[in-house]
């Protein structure tokens, strides 16, 4: 499905959606990891950002129920070179496209992700807008420029847990942590039982 990505400085990139119709916006960033797209998408530190993956083939091992950093996708979109619609991995429970669709997150492919990465690296962080509905370059650039800046936003309130919960890993020792956006992988390497609370929880 045809789509168009526009950056606030006027650069536009024709592309395709592999998750159907939709629009997404936010600060455009890049990640050079060859694996770990599921962890990246669910990492609270990517809240409000569209993540460009520089590795050329994404989706080849699907997604599963274990490799998550939070309980939902945090990135506003994933931008890739090529999507692999037939994953092969014994741990895979569904395709990346299916996972994105369930959480109403846009997946975009057919992009020169390395050109985008070089551009971001040279010019700095910027806002971007991608759409399958509005394919007018001028319109999308204008919409990108209207996106609120990430600077000064209190995203901790957005990504923090609404209620306290316990992370149990079989050990009797108890440790109380107060952090707004802890990755679940932080806990996986510690045997202690953890209590996770909202950052402003009494």
C-alpha positions in Angstrom: 0.0 0.0 0.0 1.5 3.4 -1.1 2.7 5.7 1.7 4.7 8.8 2.0 7.2 9.8 4.7 7.9 13.5 5.2 10.5 15.2 7.4 10.1 18.6 8.9 13.0 20.0 6.8 11.2 19.1 3.5 12.8 15.8 2.7 10.2 13.2 1.5 10.5 9.5 0.9 8.0 7.4 -1.0 7.3 4.1 0.7 4.8 1.3 1.4 2.8 0.2 4.4 2.8 -3.5 5.3 0.1 -3.0 8.0 -2.6 -1.3 6.0 -4.0 2.2 6.0 -2.9 4.6 8.7 -0.9 7.6 9.8 1.9 8.1 12.3 4.0 11.0 13.5 6.7 11.8 16.0 10.5 12.3 16.3 12.3 10.2 13.7 15.2 8.2 15.1 17.3 5.3 14.0 18.6 2.0 15.5 21.5 0.0 14.0 20.7 -3.4 15.7 20.5 -6.4 13.5 18.0 -8.1 15.8 15.7 -7.1 18.7 13.0 -5.2 16.8 10.4 -6.4 19.3 12.3 -5.2 22.3 12.9 -1.8 20.5 9.3 -1.3 19.7 8.2 -2.0 23.3 11.0 0.0 25.0 9.5 2.9 26.9 12.4 5.1 25.8 11.1 5.1 22.3 7.7 6.6 23.2 6.5 9.1 20.6 9.3 8.2 18.2 9.3 6.6 14.8 12.1 4.1 14.7 14.2 3.6 11.5 15.9 0.2 11.4 19.1 0.2 9.4 19.3 -3.6 9.1 17.7 -4.3 5.7 15.4 -7.2 6.5 13.0 -7.0 9.4 10.4 -9.5 10.6 12.3 -12.7 9.7 11.9 -14.3 13.1 8.4 -13.0 14.0 7.4 -12.0 17.5 6.7 -13.8 20.7 5.2 -13.2 24.1 8.5 -13.1 26.0 10.7 -10.6 24.3 9.0 -7.4 25.4 10.3 -4.4 27.4 6.8 -3.2 28.4 3.2 -4.3 28.0 2.6 -2.4 24.8 4.3 -1.0 21.7 5.7 2.4 22.6 7.1 3.5 19.2 4.6 5.3 17.0 5.9 3.5 13.9 8.6 1.3 12.6 10.4 2.2 9.3 12.3 -0.5 7.4 13.9 -1.4 4.1 12.1 -4.7 3.6 9.5 -6.7 5.6 9.7 -10.5 5.8 6.1 -11.8 5.9 7.1 -15.5 6.5 9.0 -15.6 9.7 11.0 -18.7 10.7 11.7 -19.3 14.4 10.5 -21.9 16.8 9.7 -19.2 19.4 7.6 -17.1 17.0 3.9 -16.9 17.9 2.8 -14.4 15.2 4.2 -12.1 12.4 5.5 -8.6 13.1 2.7 -7.2 10.9 0.1 -9.0 12.9 1.6 -7.7 16.1 1.7 -4.2 14.8 -1.9 -4.3 13.5 -3.2 -5.5 16.9 -1.8 -2.4 18.6 -2.7 -0.1 15.7 1.0 0.8 15.0 2.1 1.6 11.5 4.7 -0.5 9.7 6.5 1.1 6.8 8.8 -0.6 4.2 10.5 0.1 0.9 12.5 2.9 2.4 16.2 3.7 1.9 16.7 3.5 5.6 20.5 4.1 5.4 19.9 7.4 3.5 17.4 8.4 6.2 19.9 7.5 8.9 22.7 9.5 7.3 20.4 12.4 7.0 19.3 12.3 10.6 22.9 11.8 11.8 24.0 14.9 9.9 21.1 17.2 10.6 20.0 16.0 14.1 16.7 14.9 15.5 13.6 16.1 13.7 9.9 15.5 13.5 8.3 13.4 10.8 4.9 12.4 9.5 4.0 9.3 7.5 0.7 8.5 5.9 -1.1 6.2 3.5 -4.1 8.6 3.3 -2.3 11.9 2.5 0.2 11.5 -0.3 0.8 15.2 -0.9 4.4 16.2 -0.1 3.7 19.8 0.9 0.8 18.8 3.1 2.8 16.2 5.0 5.8 18.5 5.5 3.5 21.1 6.9 1.9 18.5 9.2 5.4 17.4 10.4 6.2 20.9 11.4 3.1 21.1 13.5 4.0 18.1 15.6 4.9 19.2 19.2 8.6 19.0 20.0 9.8 16.1 22.2 11.8 18.6 24.3 10.2 19.4 27.6 7.5 16.7 27.3 6.9 14.7 30.5 6.8 11.3 28.9 7.3 9.6 32.3 3.7 10.1 33.1 2.7 8.5 29.8 4.8 5.3 30.1 4.7 4.7 33.8 2.5 1.9 35.2 -0.9 3.0 36.4 -0.9 0.7 39.4 1.9 -1.1 41.4 2.7 -4.7 40.4 5.2 -7.3 41.4 7.9 -8.9 39.3 8.6 -12.4 40.7 11.6 -14.5 39.6 11.5 -17.2 42.2 13.8 -15.7 44.9 12.6 -14.7 48.4 14.6 -11.5 48.6 12.5 -8.4 48.1 13.6 -5.1 46.5 11.5 -2.1 46.0 12.2 0.0 42.9 10.7 3.3 41.9 11.3 4.1 38.3 9.0 5.5 35.6 10.0 3.5 32.6 12.0 0.4 33.6 12.6 -2.1 30.8 11.5 -5.6 31.7 14.9 -6.9 30.7 16.4 -5.0 33.7 14.6 -7.6 35.9 15.5 -10.7 33.9 19.1 -10.6 35.0 18.3 -10.2 38.7 17.0 -13.0 41.0 15.4 -10.7 43.5 11.7 -10.1 43.7 10.8 -6.6 42.6 8.0 -4.2 43.3 7.3 -1.9 40.5 5.3 1.3 41.3 4.2 4.4 39.4 6.8 7.1 39.6 4.4 9.4 41.4 2.8 6.7 43.5 2.4 7.9 47.1 
